[in-house]
Amino acid sequence: MAITRERITFEKMLSIYCGGHHSEPICSECDELRSKLKEILASCPFGESKPLCSQCSANCVDPEMRQRVMDVMHYSGPRMLFRHPTLTMLHFLDMRKKEPPNSRG
């Protein structure tokens, strides 16, 4: 899975979530989440061969942030199919890929 595509997909999902919950395209709280996730993706030990974060063995995200990301995904996921069908289909294909070997030694 390309990290760039995963970042773009999450940014689209976050925009849908924030628009539905905060009546803004992206509020400061959601922008902070976007920035943190962007940093985490940039430092992923798997690089471009990374699995979806939900299928990954490397716990890069603290439980609070993980819950925030899950909230965004649960709200935005069904809406993504209609707003961004190509990204949604690519995400479903990525879900079928297996996790790479653990690179954290």
One Martini backbone bead per residue (centre of mass of N, CA, C, O) as a GRO file, in nm:
protein
  105
    1MET     BB    1   0.096   0.036   0.023
    2ALA     BB    2   0.064   0.360  -0.020
    3ILE     BB    3   0.120   0.619   0.181
    4THR     BB    4  -0.006   0.844   0.017
    5ARG     BB    5  -0.285   0.712  -0.017
    6GLU     BB    6  -0.350   0.682   0.283
    7ARG     BB    7  -0.339   0.981   0.347
    8ILE     BB    8  -0.554   1.075   0.148
    9THR     BB    9  -0.783   0.900   0.255
   10PHE     BB   10  -0.785   1.018   0.541
   11GLU     BB   11  -0.833   1.313   0.462
   12LYS     BB   12  -1.110   1.261   0.337
   13MET     BB   13  -1.238   1.139   0.590
   14LEU     BB   14  -1.189   1.385   0.775
   15SER     BB   15  -1.359   1.583   0.612
   16ILE     BB   16  -1.625   1.435   0.648
   17TYR     BB   17  -1.629   1.428   0.955
   18CYS     BB   18  -1.600   1.732   1.017
   19GLY     BB   19  -1.844   1.826   0.847
   20GLY     BB   20  -2.050   1.647   1.029
   21HIS     BB   21  -1.946   1.759   1.333
   22HIS     BB   22  -1.813   2.079   1.280
   23SER     BB   23  -1.889   2.248   1.018
   24GLU     BB   24  -1.612   2.180   0.874
   25PRO     BB   25  -1.364   2.087   0.681
   26ILE     BB   26  -1.127   2.175   0.909
   27CYS     BB   27  -1.034   2.164   1.217
   28SER     BB   28  -0.800   2.185   1.461
   29GLU     BB   29  -0.839   1.898   1.574
   30CYS     BB   30  -0.828   1.748   1.296
   31ASP     BB   31  -0.556   1.868   1.205
   32GLU     BB   32  -0.392   1.736   1.430
   33LEU     BB   33  -0.452   1.445   1.347
   34ARG     BB   34  -0.337   1.467   1.063
   35SER     BB   35  -0.046   1.542   1.145
   36LYS     BB   36   0.016   1.290   1.316
   37LEU     BB   37  -0.039   1.079   1.095
   38LYS     BB   38   0.170   1.183   0.896
   39GLU     BB   39   0.415   1.126   1.077
   40ILE     BB   40   0.369   0.823   1.112
   41LEU     BB   41   0.379   0.746   0.812
   42ALA     BB   42   0.670   0.863   0.759
   43SER     BB   43   0.786   0.649   1.003
   44CYS     BB   44   0.743   0.384   0.882
   45PRO     BB   45   0.903   0.072   0.893
   46PHE     BB   46   0.772  -0.038   0.603
   47GLY     BB   47   0.688   0.170   0.421
   48GLU     BB   48   0.552   0.097   0.110
   49SER     BB   49   0.482  -0.209   0.244
   50LYS     BB   50   0.254  -0.141   0.411
   51PRO     BB   51  -0.001  -0.191   0.594
   52LEU     BB   52  -0.261  -0.157   0.743
   53CYS     BB   53  -0.293  -0.036   1.052
   54SER     BB   54  -0.508  -0.256   1.147
   55GLN     BB   55  -0.277  -0.493   1.046
   56CYS     BB   56  -0.053  -0.408   1.239
   57SER     BB   57   0.224  -0.479   1.467
   58ALA     BB   58   0.294  -0.181   1.488
   59ASN     BB   59   0.260   0.041   1.765
   60CYS     BB   60   0.227   0.381   1.674
   61VAL     BB   61  -0.047   0.415   1.832
   62ASP     BB   62  -0.229   0.539   2.057
   63PRO     BB   63  -0.533   0.466   2.193
   64GLU     BB   64  -0.664   0.745   2.154
   65MET     BB   65  -0.596   0.783   1.854
   66ARG     BB   66  -0.717   0.521   1.753
   67GLN     BB   67  -1.008   0.602   1.828
   68ARG     BB   68  -1.027   0.852   1.652
   69VAL     BB   69  -0.978   0.705   1.385
   70MET     BB   70  -1.218   0.509   1.410
   71ASP     BB   71  -1.437   0.724   1.415
   72VAL     BB   72  -1.378   0.835   1.136
   73MET     BB   73  -1.412   0.566   0.979
   74HIS     BB   74  -1.705   0.494   1.065
   75TYR     BB   75  -1.832   0.750   0.943
   76SER     BB   76  -1.683   0.770   0.649
   77GLY     BB   77  -1.684   0.500   0.501
   78PRO     BB   78  -1.976   0.496   0.371
   79ARG     BB   79  -1.926   0.782   0.224
   80MET     BB   80  -1.683   0.715   0.035
   81LEU     BB   81  -1.822   0.551  -0.192
   82PHE     BB   82  -1.962   0.822  -0.311
   83ARG     BB   83  -1.709   1.036  -0.308
   84HIS     BB   84  -1.456   0.792  -0.323
   85PRO     BB   85  -1.450   0.511  -0.495
   86THR     BB   86  -1.153   0.450  -0.564
   87LEU     BB   87  -1.033   0.461  -0.279
   88THR     BB   88  -1.219   0.245  -0.164
   89MET     BB   89  -1.133   0.008  -0.346
   90LEU     BB   90  -0.832   0.017  -0.273
   91HIS     BB   91  -0.877  -0.038   0.027
   92PHE     BB   92  -1.005  -0.318  -0.006
   93LEU     BB   93  -0.758  -0.442  -0.143
   94ASP     BB   94  -0.559  -0.388   0.093
   95MET     BB   95  -0.710  -0.575   0.302
   96ARG     BB   96  -0.602  -0.848   0.147
   97LYS     BB   97  -0.335  -0.806   0.243
   98LYS     BB   98  -0.046  -0.893   0.381
   99GLU     BB   99   0.170  -0.886   0.624
  100PRO     BB  100   0.467  -0.802   0.684
  101PRO     BB  101   0.736  -0.852   0.819
  102ASN     BB  102   0.886  -0.789   1.105
  103SER     BB  103   1.093  -0.483   1.146
  104ARG     BB  104   1.137  -0.477   1.483
  105GLY     BB  105   1.322  -0.734   1.571
   0.00000   0.00000   0.00000
